[in-house]
Amino acid sequence: MTQPSTSPDTRIAVVIVNYGTAELTMNGVESVLSHDHAGRGIEVHVVDNASPGDDAARLAARHAEAGWGDRVRLWPETVNHGFGRGNNVVIDALLARVDAPDYVFLLNPDAALQNEAIAILADRLDALPHVAAAGAGIALPSGQPVTAAFRFPSAGSEFAQAMNFGPVSRIFRDRMVPLPPDQPEGPVDWVAGAAVMFRLSVLRDLGGFDPDFFLYYEEVELMSRIRAAGHQILYVPGARVLHAEGAATDVKSNQAVRKPKPAYWYDSWRHYHLKTSGRRGAILAGLGWMAGAALNVPIAKLRGQDLRAPKGFFRDFPRQVMSPLLFGPRR
């Protein structure tokens, strides 16, 4: 693996958005401060998204006790902005500065650096001006690698993933959203928002995260705009991050089969497809998911498996997604 070069003039802002995960967030901050980042200037920003309980006070106490000093700035918000808008709080402030950093590295509150991931990602962006964002490889705390690079969703992928039938999945294999956990380094459609570095200049040009999203799909939509603007997204598995997936939201990819999705998840799904494919494309994607989910019912029963669709899907999806798409926003 190519070692990161030392670029002391490159400055990077690390942003962690916390909601009810103070201990994990503090561990994430410490994981950043414990690395030298190949001599690059690092500043850490922690946004507390109006967490319930005493998270803001605990973060402030750790800031003082651990001597984080000017290396870490706390942003105690009084409103839960969600993920994208929470990051925008810091991104907008950085853009207003004369001494704005070169890159912004977003780190989930339930994630921590396993190696010099920030330096490795910055090294790629330093060397490849056509790349606007670079994502790290992600593993569970057990060390098991998980998918962190993806294709953009489509009506075909929604249908095939919902149906969960091998022959159909093979037909649509080039459209399936998740790429394999062992995906090699290279350009992809989008990377996991749990550990991704952006050029701040590109975020300035594109306006950062779309404020219509509360949680989920906001990074996919942003990276679709980045790709549409002619930039590349790079997956860099050599930059390694450990991620306790879902600790901040209780929504996990390996548990989504029979747990209900929260309303904001369906809203984000609708926003994403509407913004990237238009109303017709979003309706087709929705019909694709519903058709696949309906066909999965007899398949799952024959196999003795749980249904692929989230619990309550056939009630929630038509009401929260299809009705607004077909008849306008819910009142």
N, C-alpha and C positions, 0 to 999 in steps of 0.2 A: 504494500500500500504506500502511496506517495505521502511523505510526511508534510505537514503544513509548514509553509514558509513563514518566516518572521516578518510581519508587516506592521511595525509599531505605529505607523501613521494612520492605519485603519482603525476607526472607532466604532464600537458596537453597543447598542442599547438592548438589554435583555428585558423582556416584559413578561411578567407572570400575573395572571388575573385569578384572584382567590375568591372562593365563595364557600365558606364552611369547612375549609380544609387547611387550617392554619399550620398544623404540624407538618403536613406534607409540603406546604408552600415554603416553610422555613428550611426543610431539608433540601428543597430545590434550590433555594438561594445559596445555602452552604455549598451545594455541589458546584455552583458557578464560581463562588469565591475561592474554592479550593484548587482551582486550575489556573494556570498562568496564561492560557490563550495565546501562546507563542508571542508574547510581548504586546498584543493589541490592547488598546484602551477599552475597558469594559465599564459600563454603568448599568445597574440593575434597578428596575422599577417594579414595584409590587402594588397592584391595584386591588384593594379590598372592595368587593362589589356589594357593599352594604350587607355583609354576612350576618346571619342571625347569631346570637350569643356574643361572645367576647373576642372574636377573631381579631378585630382591629386593635384592641388593647394588647392582646398576646403578641401580635406582630410588632407593635411599638415597643413592648417590653424586651423582646428578643433583639430588636434593633439596638437598644441601649446596652443590654447585657453583653451581647456578642461583639460590640464595638464595630458594627458595620459602617458607621460614619457616613461620609459622602459617597461611598461606593454604592449605597442602596438608598433609594427614595421610596417612601410609602405614600400611597394615594388612597386615603380613607374616604370612599365615596358614600353618599347617603342614599343612592339609588342603585338597584341591581340592574346594570346595563346589559347583562348577557356577555357573551364572549367577544364578538366583533366590536360592539360599541365600547366595551371595557378596554380593549386594546386601543381603540381610537382615542380614548382619553389621553393616553400617553403619546401615541403617534402624532396627534394634532399638536400637542405641546412641543414635541421634538421638531416638527416642521416649522414651528414659529421661532425657533432658536437660530441665532446667527452661527452658532457652533454645532449645528445638527450633526449627529453621527452618520456614518456611511450606511450602516446596516441595522436592521432591527431583527432580533432573534426572539421568537415567541416560544415560550416553554410552558407547558401545562402545569398547573399546581400539583398534579399527581405524577410528575415526571422529574427525573434527575439525570445529570450528565454521567455517563459511564466512562468516557475518555475525553480527550480534548476536542469534543464535537464542535464547539463554537469556532475554534481555530481552523478545523478541517473544512467546515462549510464556508467560512470567510475566505479561505485559500482558493476554493473553487470560484467564488464570486469575483475575487481579485483577478483571477486568470481568465475568466470567461465573461466578457462584458455583455454578451447576448443573453446570458442567464440572469433572470430577475429574482428567482427564488430557489433555494436549495433546502431539501428536507433530509433529516437524519434517519438512519435505521433505528427501529424501535424493538425492544424486547420486553417481555413481562419480567417482574421481579425474579422469577424462576430462571431467567436467562433464555427462555424460549422466544425466538424471533417471531414477530407478528407482521402482518401486511402493513406497510407504511407508504406504498406507492399505488396509484390507481389510474384507471381510465375514467373519463367522464360518463355519467349515467346517460341512458337512452331508453326509449320505449322498449327496445329489444332486450336490454339488460334487465330492466324492471320485470318484464314478462318471464324471462328465463330464471332469474333468481327467485321469483315468487313461486314458480312452478316446481323448482327443485327436483328435476327429473333428468338423469344423466344424459340420455340421447339429445334432449333439447339443449341442455347446458353445453354439450360439445358443439352443436350447431352454432351456438352464439358465443363460443369460447373467445373470439376476438373482440367481443363487446362487453364481456363480464367486467364489472367495475374493479374488483380487487385483483391486483397483480400478486404473484407468489411472494411469500416471505423472503425467499432467496433471490429476489429480483436484483440483477447486477446494476452497478452504477450507470446512469445514463438519463436521457430526457424522458419524461413521462408527462401525462396530462396534469396530474396534481399529486401532492404529497400530504401526509398527515399534518394537521395544524398543531399537533402536540409538540412538535419540535421542528420549526421551519424558520429559515432566515430569508428576509426580503431586503432588496435594495430600497432604501428610504426614498430615493429619487423616483422610483417607479410608483411607490405608494402615493407620493405627492401628485404624480401625473394622473393616477387613476382614482384618487379620492379615498383610499383606504378601504376599510370594510363597509359594505352596504348596511346602513342602519336599519333596514327593514327586517334583518335577521336578528332574532334573540339568541338562539343557540342551535348549532348544527347547520351544515351546508354553507355557512358563511365563507369558510376558507375555500370551498370548492368553487363558489361563485366568483370570489376574488381571483382565483387562479385561472378561471375561464376568461375573465377580462384581461388578465396578464397575457395569456396565450393569444387572445384575439388582437392584442396590441402588437404582436410580433415577437414577444420574448419567449424564452424557454424556461421550463421548470425542470430542475435537476434532482434526481434521487441519488443520495450519497450514503450508502449503507455503512461505509467506513466510519462515519460519525455516529457514535452509538449513544443511545438514550434509553434508560429504563423507565417504563410507564406502567403504573398501577391503573390500568384502563378502567374508566368509569367511576373512580373513587369520588370525583367531584360532582357527578351527575346521576349516578346509579343507572346509566344506560350503557350496556356493554354489548359488543358485537356478538359475543358467543352466548348471550342470554336473551337477545332480542326476539327469539323465536316465539316464546309464549308469555312474554311480559308486555303489558300495554305500553304503547308509546305516549309520551306526554303531548299535550296539545301543541306546544311550541315546536315539537319535532315535525308534526304534520304541516304546520304553518311554514316551517323552513323548507320542507320538501316542495310544497306548492310554490313558494317564492322562487326557489332555485329553478325549477323547470319553466316557470312562467317567464323569468328574466332571461334565461339562456335559450329557450326554444319557442317563445311566444305562446299565446293561448292554445293554438292548435296543437303544437308540440307537447305542451303540458297535459292537455286532455288525452292525447295519444299515449303518453307515458303513464297517466293514471289508469286508462283503460287496459294498458298492458299489464300493470301490476294487478289490477282486479281480476283480469282473465287468468293470469298465472296463479293467483291465490285460489281462485275457484277450482281450477284444474288440480291444484295440489291437494284439495280435500279428499277426493277418492284415492289418489296416489298414496297419501299419508296413511289413510285407513287401511289400505291393502298391505302396506309395509309395517303397520303397527307403530308408526312414528307420530310425533307431535306435528301439528300443522306448522307450516313455514311462516305464515302471516303472524304478526303480533296479536296478542290477545285483544279482542274487541275490534279487530281490523274492519270487519264487514259492517260494523256500526259506525266507527269513527272516521274511516277514510272517505266514504261517500259524503258524510256531513261536513267534515273539516277540509276536504280537498276538492272533491268533484263538484259539490254544489257551488262553492265560490267560483270555480273555474267556468262552470256552465251558466250560472245565473248572476254572477257578480259577487262582490265581497259580502261576507256575513254581516248582519246588522246587530 
